[in-house]
Amino acid sequence: MVDGDELWQRKKRRAFFISQLYQWHWISSGLCLVGMILFAFTGITLNNAGKIEAKPSVVMRESQLPQALLAELKTAPHIAKAALPSNVSAWLYQEIGVNTADRETEWSAREIYIALPRPGGDAWLSIERDSGAISYELTNRGWIAYLNDLHKGRNAGKAWSWFIDLFATAAIIFCLTGLLLLQLHAKRRPATWPVVSLGLIIPTLLAVLLIHR
């Protein structure tokens, strides 16, 4: 037989547990709200990418590397994969607005080539080793392509990769606390588990019956 003090302690622990559930649920929902909207929207745009017309814009720039910096490049090995010297990268950033620092660079006897992929577009820069002529091309495929690449984490850098991991963690917490809250209220809402089951059954049937293997 449970005495009154033990019953009160159980109620107290249950109240604390429910309070924590609600707190973790609303905090995690707040943290991942904008991210969930973004990833849901880009899920639609990615699924219908063939129907969304994109008109890429291409910008080309040309410049000339100073002789002092060119002489430094001429003394480097002919074939290598290494970043540009820091003073060359600093000059390129100041003159062209292109950040080549710590980028993997392909060196050959004729030219130095740097691939500069980015979300929603692409870019590259080359430097001719005999003349110092610089060619830079930037392709922009539009803001939808930009958001789609953010969805996939494509060429978005380490900071965005960390954000995706943190966002995914918050989304998992949001879903699990929501599931526990559903369980707490399921007795008063008979449709709870049938609705939750549909969320599993529908995609499972689609995957088994309608997706070509």
Kinemage of the C-alpha trace (Angstrom):
@kinemage 1
@onewidth
@group {chain A} dominant
@subgroup {mainchain}
@vectorlist {calphas} color= white
{ca met a 1} P 0.000 0.000 0.000
{ca val a 2} L 1.320 3.395 -1.003
{ca asp a 3} L 1.262 6.000 1.760
{ca gly a 4} L 0.411 9.635 1.193
{ca asp a 5} L 4.008 10.893 1.338
{ca glu a 6} L 5.209 8.425 -1.314
{ca leu a 7} L 2.239 9.245 -3.529
{ca trp a 8} L 3.025 12.937 -3.202
{ca gln a 9} L 6.655 12.275 -4.127
{ca arg a 10} L 5.557 10.363 -7.238
{ca lys a 11} L 3.280 13.216 -8.286
{ca lys a 12} L 6.091 15.668 -7.676
{ca arg a 13} L 8.521 13.661 -9.829
{ca arg a 14} L 5.915 13.305 -12.570
{ca ala a 15} L 5.192 17.035 -12.517
{ca phe a 16} L 8.944 17.761 -12.737
{ca phe a 17} L 9.334 15.308 -15.645
{ca ile a 18} L 6.426 16.840 -17.558
{ca ser a 19} L 7.744 20.335 -16.879
{ca gln a 20} L 11.162 19.337 -18.256
{ca leu a 21} L 9.557 17.761 -21.318
{ca tyr a 22} L 7.666 20.924 -22.146
{ca gln a 23} L 10.749 23.054 -21.550
{ca trp a 24} L 13.023 20.940 -23.756
{ca his a 25} L 10.271 20.728 -26.371
{ca trp a 26} L 9.735 24.466 -26.737
{ca ile a 27} L 13.437 25.312 -26.544
{ca ser a 28} L 14.349 22.769 -29.217
{ca ser a 29} L 11.411 23.885 -31.382
{ca gly a 30} L 12.577 27.486 -31.132
{ca leu a 31} L 16.145 26.554 -32.043
{ca cys a 32} L 15.224 24.506 -35.100
{ca leu a 33} L 12.096 26.395 -36.272
{ca val a 34} L 13.759 28.501 -38.974
{ca gly a 35} L 15.997 25.596 -39.996
{ca met a 36} L 13.004 23.255 -40.353
{ca ile a 37} L 11.180 25.775 -42.544
{ca leu a 38} L 14.314 26.217 -44.662
{ca phe a 39} L 14.951 22.486 -45.056
{ca ala a 40} L 11.268 21.750 -45.749
{ca phe a 41} L 11.130 24.479 -48.415
{ca thr a 42} L 14.348 23.346 -50.076
{ca gly a 43} L 13.057 19.770 -49.937
{ca ile a 44} L 10.270 20.930 -52.271
{ca thr a 45} L 12.630 22.899 -54.523
{ca leu a 46} L 15.074 19.977 -54.748
{ca asn a 47} L 12.271 17.522 -55.502
{ca asn a 48} L 11.074 19.794 -58.324
{ca ala a 49} L 14.452 21.059 -59.492
{ca gly a 50} L 13.726 20.081 -63.095
{ca lys a 51} L 10.625 22.285 -63.153
{ca ile a 52} L 12.303 25.374 -61.712
{ca glu a 53} L 13.940 27.392 -64.453
{ca ala a 54} L 17.344 28.803 -63.592
{ca lys a 55} L 19.265 31.400 -65.599
{ca pro a 56} L 22.899 31.340 -64.523
{ca ser a 57} L 24.793 34.611 -64.672
{ca val a 58} L 28.507 34.551 -65.485
{ca val a 59} L 30.979 37.258 -64.524
{ca met a 60} L 34.537 37.261 -65.874
{ca arg a 61} L 37.441 39.379 -64.688
{ca glu a 62} L 40.997 39.704 -65.904
{ca ser a 63} L 44.006 41.216 -64.225
{ca gln a 64} L 47.805 41.153 -64.171
{ca leu a 65} L 49.974 39.895 -61.355
{ca pro a 66} L 52.825 42.281 -60.388
{ca gln a 67} L 56.295 41.214 -61.511
{ca ala a 68} L 57.589 40.806 -57.950
{ca leu a 69} L 54.841 38.318 -57.109
{ca leu a 70} L 55.163 36.614 -60.498
{ca ala a 71} L 58.873 36.047 -59.905
{ca glu a 72} L 58.023 34.288 -56.648
{ca leu a 73} L 55.608 31.958 -58.438
{ca lys a 74} L 58.183 31.123 -61.113
{ca thr a 75} L 60.559 29.740 -58.501
{ca ala a 76} L 57.926 27.335 -57.119
{ca pro a 77} L 57.822 23.676 -58.256
{ca his a 78} L 56.209 23.135 -61.645
{ca ile a 79} L 53.848 20.386 -60.526
{ca ala a 80} L 52.312 20.498 -57.070
{ca lys a 81} L 49.129 20.821 -55.069
{ca ala a 82} L 49.631 23.533 -52.496
{ca ala a 83} L 48.102 26.838 -51.458
{ca leu a 84} L 49.297 30.083 -52.975
{ca pro a 85} L 51.862 32.121 -51.049
{ca ser a 86} L 50.153 34.351 -48.497
{ca asn a 87} L 51.287 37.612 -50.151
{ca val a 88} L 49.862 36.476 -53.516
{ca ser a 89} L 46.548 35.537 -51.880
{ca ala a 90} L 46.444 38.903 -50.093
{ca trp a 91} L 47.007 40.749 -53.392
{ca leu a 92} L 44.294 38.767 -55.167
{ca tyr a 93} L 41.824 39.493 -52.367
{ca gln a 94} L 42.628 43.216 -52.445
{ca glu a 95} L 42.597 43.622 -56.215
{ca ile a 96} L 39.901 41.154 -57.345
{ca gly a 97} L 37.993 40.420 -54.135
{ca val a 98} L 38.670 36.680 -54.332
{ca asn a 99} L 39.698 34.735 -51.243
{ca thr a 100} L 42.206 32.059 -52.263
{ca ala a 101} L 43.804 31.570 -48.846
{ca asp a 102} L 44.251 27.897 -47.903
{ca arg a 103} L 42.523 26.776 -51.100
{ca glu a 104} L 43.847 23.642 -52.776
{ca thr a 105} L 45.737 24.828 -55.816
{ca glu a 106} L 46.893 22.889 -58.865
{ca trp a 107} L 50.322 23.927 -60.148
{ca ser a 108} L 51.556 23.003 -63.601
{ca ala a 109} L 54.389 24.273 -65.771
{ca arg a 110} L 51.976 26.509 -67.688
{ca glu a 111} L 49.480 27.783 -65.128
{ca ile a 112} L 48.197 27.805 -61.592
{ca tyr a 113} L 44.534 26.805 -61.280
{ca ile a 114} L 42.288 27.283 -58.252
{ca ala a 115} L 38.774 25.829 -58.088
{ca leu a 116} L 36.446 28.006 -56.006
{ca pro a 117} L 33.136 26.135 -55.701
{ca arg a 118} L 30.406 27.789 -53.643
{ca pro a 119} L 26.732 27.273 -52.774
{ca gly a 120} L 24.508 28.250 -55.682
{ca gly a 121} L 27.318 28.634 -58.148
{ca asp a 122} L 30.880 27.982 -59.113
{ca ala a 123} L 34.082 29.909 -59.694
{ca trp a 124} L 37.671 29.403 -60.747
{ca leu a 125} L 40.837 31.443 -61.055
{ca ser a 126} L 43.940 30.804 -63.118
{ca ile a 127} L 47.322 32.499 -63.288
{ca glu a 128} L 49.614 32.033 -66.287
{ca arg a 129} L 53.090 31.407 -64.953
{ca asp a 130} L 54.986 32.968 -67.862
{ca ser a 131} L 53.049 36.234 -68.155
{ca gly a 132} L 51.194 36.617 -64.851
{ca ala a 133} L 47.847 37.041 -66.653
{ca ile a 134} L 44.928 36.333 -64.303
{ca ser a 135} L 41.535 35.018 -65.396
{ca tyr a 136} L 38.632 34.744 -62.986
{ca glu a 137} L 35.141 33.416 -63.708
{ca leu a 138} L 32.160 33.419 -61.357
{ca thr a 139} L 28.894 31.602 -62.135
{ca asn a 140} L 25.778 32.340 -60.091
{ca arg a 141} L 22.763 30.014 -60.526
{ca gly a 142} L 20.357 32.039 -58.359
{ca trp a 143} L 19.060 32.061 -54.800
{ca ile a 144} L 17.061 28.826 -55.115
{ca ala a 145} L 20.194 26.962 -56.173
{ca tyr a 146} L 21.970 28.653 -53.264
{ca leu a 147} L 19.374 27.394 -50.769
{ca asn a 148} L 19.391 23.921 -52.357
{ca asp a 149} L 23.151 23.683 -51.893
{ca leu a 150} L 22.804 24.801 -48.276
{ca his a 151} L 20.272 21.978 -47.812
{ca lys a 152} L 22.867 19.486 -49.070
{ca gly a 153} L 25.785 21.172 -47.306
{ca arg a 154} L 27.469 21.456 -50.714
{ca asn a 155} L 30.577 23.648 -50.732
{ca ala a 156} L 29.283 25.539 -47.698
{ca gly a 157} L 32.269 25.149 -45.386
{ca lys a 158} L 32.825 23.697 -41.939
{ca ala a 159} L 30.767 26.287 -40.055
{ca trp a 160} L 27.626 25.384 -42.016
{ca ser a 161} L 28.370 21.677 -41.550
{ca trp a 162} L 28.485 22.236 -37.785
{ca phe a 163} L 25.216 24.158 -37.967
{ca ile a 164} L 23.524 21.255 -39.769
{ca asp a 165} L 24.699 18.854 -37.047
{ca leu a 166} L 23.444 21.157 -34.278
{ca phe a 167} L 20.161 21.751 -36.090
{ca ala a 168} L 19.662 18.007 -36.594
{ca thr a 169} L 20.323 17.407 -32.891
{ca ala a 170} L 17.759 20.054 -31.908
{ca ala a 171} L 15.246 18.549 -34.360
{ca ile a 172} L 15.739 15.063 -32.860
{ca ile a 173} L 15.191 16.442 -29.351
{ca phe a 174} L 12.087 18.271 -30.581
{ca cys a 175} L 10.663 15.074 -32.112
{ca leu a 176} L 11.472 12.804 -29.172
{ca thr a 177} L 10.046 15.191 -26.571
{ca gly a 178} L 7.001 15.591 -28.795
{ca leu a 179} L 6.616 11.816 -28.898
{ca leu a 180} L 6.747 11.606 -25.105
{ca leu a 181} L 4.185 14.401 -24.816
{ca leu a 182} L 1.950 12.526 -27.238
{ca gln a 183} L 2.238 9.472 -25.014
{ca leu a 184} L 1.233 11.511 -21.952
{ca his a 185} L -1.911 12.805 -23.672
{ca ala a 186} L -2.746 9.693 -25.737
{ca lys a 187} L -5.400 8.462 -23.313
{ca arg a 188} L -7.459 11.620 -23.868
{ca arg a 189} L -6.811 11.610 -27.626
{ca pro a 190} L -7.665 8.198 -29.140
{ca ala a 191} L -6.469 9.222 -32.614
{ca thr a 192} L -2.906 9.844 -31.412
{ca trp a 193} L -1.295 6.502 -32.237
{ca pro a 194} L -3.233 5.852 -35.463
{ca val a 195} L -2.025 9.235 -36.756
{ca val a 196} L 1.550 8.568 -35.635
{ca ser a 197} L 1.410 5.127 -37.259
{ca leu a 198} L 0.354 6.671 -40.559
{ca gly a 199} L 3.561 8.710 -40.504
{ca leu a 200} L 5.459 5.405 -40.586
{ca ile a 201} L 3.137 3.295 -42.723
{ca ile a 202} L 2.710 5.741 -45.635
{ca pro a 203} L 6.421 6.241 -46.462
{ca thr a 204} L 7.103 2.544 -45.873
{ca leu a 205} L 4.411 1.504 -48.371
{ca leu a 206} L 5.625 4.058 -50.901
{ca ala a 207} L 9.197 2.796 -50.571
{ca val a 208} L 8.204 -0.864 -50.872
{ca leu a 209} L 5.550 -0.615 -53.595
{ca leu a 210} L 6.242 2.446 -55.728
{ca ile a 211} L 9.952 3.189 -55.677
{ca his a 212} L 11.725 1.455 -58.566
{ca arg a 213} L 14.686 -0.672 -57.627
